[in-house]
């Protein structure tokens, strides 16, 4: 019985995570809000040591690819961190409007 309780507790601690919202940013929302685009990208790190922020550039590139000929307006960005046991996931979530020029 003790082994089962210990095993269930260990699995529960390992699989649970805690999400922290780091920053939220929003630019002016345009009057024309027809074509919404969104993307996200993330990176994993061990014990909170960050080696690169290139995942943010990936999110920007994905957003630009969805609106190649238009103007990106009303950008809403969210940077959050999910912490697991010794491992962290940093994630950027971006949504915006693509308006034709």
Residue, then its C-alpha position, 0 to 999 in steps of 0.5 A: x500500500x505504501x509503495x502504491x501511494x508513493x508511486x502515485x505521489x511521484x507520478x503526480x508531482x512529475x506530471x504536474x506543472x505550474x504556468x506563470x504569465x510573464x508579459x502581455x502586450x497589445x498594440x492598437x486594434x484596427x477598425x477593420x478586424x476581418x482576417x485574424x492570424x495567430x502563431x506560437x513557438x516555444x523552447x525547453x530548458x533545464x533548471x531555468x537556464x536559457x541558451x537562446x531566444x531564437x524561438x521568438x524570431x520563429x514566431x515573428x517569421x510565422x506571423x509574417x508568412x501568414x500575411x505576406x502582402x498585407x499589414x500586420x496590426x493589432x498585435x497581441x503577444x503573450x509570453x508564458x513559462x510552464x514549470x515542470x520538475x527541473x524542466x521549463x517551457x517558455x512559450x510565446x503566443x501571438x495573434x494579430x490582424x492582417x489587413x490588405x494595404 
